[in-house]
Amino acid sequence: LVSGAAYDPNLGDRYFGVIHKVNKNNGNLMRSWHYADGADTTRSCWFRDIYATENGYMVMVNSAQQLGTVNAQVGVINLTKAGDIVSYKRFNIPAGSNRMATSSVFPTSDGGYMVAQTGNNSTHIIWQRVDASGALLWTNETSLAGTQTVGRIAQNDNGRFTLAGDNNQQMLMLALNPGTSCYDHEVSLGATDETASRI
């Protein structure tokens, strides 16, 4: 599977999330799925990382107004194996920022996922943990000195998370252990259940 975005002026002045299924043996395109972000016809979505789950796929989404980064948010859409929409959640922008700057998502062993993001005017990484039912369990942020950005996160065999990114333009590797400075500063930052449609 390959994820990305497509633009079709006949459908509106915005981008649509796309997933292509490609035959790994010969490279032929087998099918494509296209998605629109909500009822707002000026809102674009770009599909990023895609992960196989027990019942289908989890896709990281960038969502913003029209063709730019205005009010950009990180989102997660869950799909069945046939490409039907199960759920779509967008995560609020950190306080003091007007758009998401860097982000990453990774599925967790319990069927939920972890979201990590930074805002364009924030200095720390915001962590948001979602359970298998789609409920937001908690939101925390790093309390490290400097300005961090998110590259990638992954869950380790012990259930904890590792993040690769940077801090003041130097490589940053975080081993996220509960109760440490990696995420022990609770913040108020919610998420909203949104609608998306397959087109």
N, C-alpha and C positions, 0 to 999 in steps of 0.2 A: 504494500500500500504506500502511496505517496500523497502527502497533504500539501495544500497551498491555497491560492486564491485565484479568482478569475474576474474579469471585468467585461460586462456586456451592456452597452449603452441602451439597448432595447429593453432592458429590465430595470434601468435606473442608474443614476450616477453614483455608484458605489461598488465595492468589491464583495464577492461572494466566496464563502468557504468551499473548498473543493477537496475531494478524495478520489484518487485514481487507483484502480486495481490493475496491476501490471503482471503479465505472465513472466515469472522469473526465469523461465527456460529460453524464451525467444524475445522478450521485451515488448510483446504486443499488448496494447491497451485492451483490457477485458471489459471494463465498465467504469463509469464516472458517477459520483454523487455530488450534487451542488446544494448549498444551504444558504439561506438568507437570515440575517440577524434581526429577529424581532419584527414588530409591526412598523417600526420607524423606517421609512423608505430612504432616509439619508444616512443610515448607520451601516458601516462596512464591517466585515469580519475576514480575518486571515487565519487559516488553519496552520498550526505549527506542528509541534511534536505529537505523534500518534502512538498509542500503546495498546497492545492486545490485552483484553480483560477476559474474565471467565465467560462472560455472556456477549462480548462484542468488542467495542473499542472506546477508548477514552482519548479525546483530542484537546490539546491546548489551543486556545483561541485568543487572538488579539482583536479587540473590538474598539472602533473609533468612529467619529463623524466623517462621513463621506470618504475622501481619498487621502486624508492626512492623519495626524496624531491627536487631534482635538478630543479631549475627554477620553483618551485611550485607556482601556481597562483590560486586565487579564481575565480570561474566562475558561471554563471547562465544559465540554459537551460530551455526553455519553451516548453512544450509538449501539444498536443491536448489530449482529453479524450481517444482517441484510441492509444496514445503513439507516434504519429508522431511528428517530430521535427518542431517547429515553428521558434525558434531563439536560438542562443548560443553566449554568450558574455563572454570574459575573461578580468579580470581587472589587470592592470599593477602593478608591484611590487613597493613598496615605494622606493624612492631614498636612495641609500646607502645600500640597502639590495639585496640579490640574491635569496630570496624566501619568500613567504608568510608564516607567523608563526601562527597567529590565525585569525579567520574570522567568520562572521555570516551574514546572509541575511534574510530580512523579506519583504513580499509583502506589498504594501501601498494601502490605500483606493481608490486611483485614478487609480489603475491598473498598477502602476510601482512598484519599490522596492528600498530598501536601502541596501547598502553593507557596512559593517564595517570590517576593516582588520588591521593587524600590520605586519611589515616585521621583519625578523630575526635580523636586525641591526637597527631598528627604535624604538623610545621610545613612540610614540604617536599613537592614533587610527586615521586611515584615513577613512573618510566617503565619499561615492559616491552615489549620488541620480540619479536614472534612471526613466524616465517617461514611460507612457503606450506604447509609440511607440518604446521604446528601446533606446531613445536618452539620453546621459549622460548630466544631467542638471548642476551639479556642483560637485566639489571635495573640501573637507575641512579636517582639522585635528584638534584634540584637542590641546589646549595650556596649559594643566595642568602640574604641576610639577610631576616628577617621570616617571616610565616606565609602560605603561598600556598594558593589554592584553584583548582580546575580548572573552566573553563567549556567551551570547545570546542577541539579540535585539528584540524588539516588538514595534508595533505602538499602542499608546494609543487612547482612544475614542476622545481626543481633536486633533488628527492628529500628535501629537509630538511623539518622540521615547524615550524609556527607554532601557538602556544597563546594563547588569550585566557582570562583569568581575573582574579584579584585578588591583591594582596599587601598585607596589613594594611589591607584594605578600600579600597585604591586600585587603579584599573584596571591590569592587568598584561598586557603583550604580550611574548611570548618568541619569538625566532627561534632555533630549536634547531640549533646548529652543533656537530658533534662536536668534543670536546676543549676546549669552553668550560665555564663554570660552570653552564650550563643543564642538562647531564647528564654530569658527569664524575666523580661520586662513586659508585663501584660499591657496591651493597648486596646482601644475600642475601634474596631474597623470591621464592618460587617460585609455581607455578600447578599446578592439578590437572585432569586430564581427568575429567569427570563424565558422568553419564548424564542424559538427559532423554527424555521420551516424548511422542508426539503423541497427544492424546486426542480 
